[in-house]
Amino acid sequence: MSRTIIAIIPAAGVGSRMNADRPKQYLTVLGKTILEHTLRIMIDHPRISRIIVAVGKDDPYVSALSVLTHKKIQLVEGGETRAASVLNALEAISEENAWALVHDAARPCLTETDLNKLLEINDEHGAILAIPVTDTIKRSDELGDILTTEDRSQLWQAQTPQFFRADLLKHALDNGLKQHCVITDEASAMELAGFRPHLIEGRRDNIKVTRPEDLALAEFYLTRKI
């Protein structure tokens, strides 16, 4: 049976580390909001049939984005956490053999090449884009002093998209939230459920806009995107 690929964009966060007057997904880069850049990647990909965007209940900015009227896009109400927003989006999926492609709203520099590599995965463990850690990693104590230097040889920095069978991810997130587990991304929920997602090496320019200095970097990468 052919599978249906549905992108999920959790966009209900406030992005407090940006110190901006609005959530970071609504900040502008090259004349468009970060969210618009992110959505365009999903809209343009022929294998993605639908895009579910989870937005805040009283989001005052979302109605200004004309891209959200695109026929591929459906809006749902987000939750208090990323995991809750993704779960709300998964509740809107009824297609058989559906796969969920979850991507950060504030990660606008994803390339089609990386996306295509991820979409080749077709087993129940799913996969995520990630990059090997290259910096020296220190572990600190509660005072911020170094305890030890970590072995980075098997450490990876998780990115998005993260790609899983929608029913398995829904079950994993639902159980994890009910058990009050710490769920920082979709892969962590799948790991708690006993799966071992594959790591697909991605590009380092697939950055997540988190701090003010990231805006200039995102603008640079977007102007050079191939």
N, C-alpha and C positions, 0 to 999 in steps of 0.2 A: 504494500500500500504506500502510495506517495505521501510524503509528510507535508504538513502546512507549517510554515515558519512565521511566527508572530513576534514582532519586536515589542519589548516593554521598556518604557522610559520612565523611571521614577523621577518626578519633577516637583515634589512637594516640599523639598528641603528649603531652608532659609539661608544657608551658606554664611554663617555668622563670621567665619574667619576672613571674609572678604572686606569686612568693615564698609559695606556699601549701603546705599539707600534702598536696595531691593535685592531679592534673591539672585544669586550669581547667574542662574540660567537666563535671566532677563537683562544681563549686562550686554552691551553692544560691542562687537568686534567686526570691523570691515563693513559697517552699515547694517548688520543683522545681529539679532540676539544670539547668544551662545546656543540656546535651545533650537533656534531655527537652523543653525549650521548642523547641529546634531541630527535633527529630524530629516534634513535633506539627504543625508547619507542613507537613511532607511527608506525614504520615499523612492529614491532613485534605483535601489537594488531590486532587480527583477524577481529574485527568489523570496522576497519578504512580501507576504500577502496583506498583512495588516499591522498597524502600529497602535499600541495602547499606551496612552500617556496618563500617568497618575499625577494629578495636580492638587494643591491645597484646597480645602473646602471653600474658603473665601478669598481665593487668589484674585487680586485686582488687576493683574497684568496679562493674564492668559487671553482674555477676550480681544486684546489688541493685535494678536498674531494671526494674520490671514492664513498662514500655512496650516493652521489647525483645522481649517475647513476642508482640507484635502480628503478625498474619498477613502484613502487608506487609514485615516486617523480616527481613533475613538478616544474620548476622554472619560476617565473614571476618577472618583475621589480618592486621594491619597490618604495614608495613615500617619500616625505620629512618628513612625520610624520607616527607614528604607524597606525593611523586611515586610512591614505591614502594607506599605504602598504596593510592593511587588505582588503580595498575596491578593490584594484587592484587584489588581489587574488580571491575575491568573483566574480569578473567579469569573471574569468576563469571557473566558475562552471555553467554547463548547465543541470546537472542531475535533474530529477524531484524528489520532496520530499527530497532534499538534506539538511543536517544539517552541520553547520560549527563548528568545534572544534578548537578554537583559543588558541594557547599556546605560551608562551614566548620562544624565542630561547635560552635564558640564564637561563632557569629553568630546569636543567637536572636531578633532583632527584625525579620527579613524580613517584608514585607507581601505579602499575596496579590496586590495590584495590581502590585507590581514583578515578582513571580514570573510573573504572566500576561503581562506585556510581554515578558519573556525567552522564554517558551515559544512566542511567535509566530514566532520565527526558525526558518527551515526550509531553509537552504542549507548547503553543506558547510563554510563558514568558521566557522559557529557564532557564539556571542556571549557576552559577559559583562556583568554589571551593573558600573557604574563611576560615579564622580562627577567632574566637572571640578575641577581644582585651583584653589582660591581664595586660599590663603595664598601669600605670597612665598616662593620656593624658592631656597635658597642651596646652592652646591656648595663643599665644603670640601677642604682638603688633609689629609694623614695626621695632622697635628697638631691638627686641628679648627678651623683658621682659614679664613675665607672666601676662596675663590678668585674666585667670580663669582656673580652673580644670574642665575638661569635664566629664560628666556622661558616663562611658564606658559600661554600662549594655546592650546597644543595638548597640554597635559599632563592626564592623567586618573589618578585613584586607583582602582585595581582593587578590586572587591568580589567576592563570590560571591552567588548561584550563578554558575557558568560552565557553558555548555551546548553540547555537541558530539555529533556522531555517535559512538557508542561505538567502532566499529571504527577510525575515523580517530584518535580520541584515544588508543586503546590502542597503535596503531602509532607515533604521535608520541612518547608517553611511553617506550615500549620503546626506540626508536632514540635518544632523547635521553639516557636513562640509560646505554645501552651506550657512547655517545660521551662520557660524563662531562660533559655540559653542565650549566650551572646552570639548574635548573628551579624557579622560585619559585611558579608557579601553572600551571594547565592551559593557559591561553592562551599562556604562554611556550613550552611544548612545541609547541603548534600553530604558533606563529610560526616556530620553528626548522624545522618541517616544510614551511614555505612558505605557510601559510594566513594570512589577515588577518581575524581575528575582529572582529565588529561590537561597538561600544560602545553599550550601552543605558543611558541615564542613569537612575540609581536614586535612592533617598532617602538622605539623610545620616544618618538614624537606623538604618540597617542596619549597626550597628557590630559590630566584632569585639572581643570581650572579650580584652584582652591584658595590661593592667596593673591593679593593684588598684583604681584610681580608676574603671575602666570598669564595675565591678559596680554602683555606684550609678546610673550613667547607663543601663545596661541595664535596671535595675529601673524607672527613671522611664519609659523608652520602652515597656516592656512594659505598664505600667499605663495608658498612653494609646494603645495600639495600636488602629488602626482598619482 
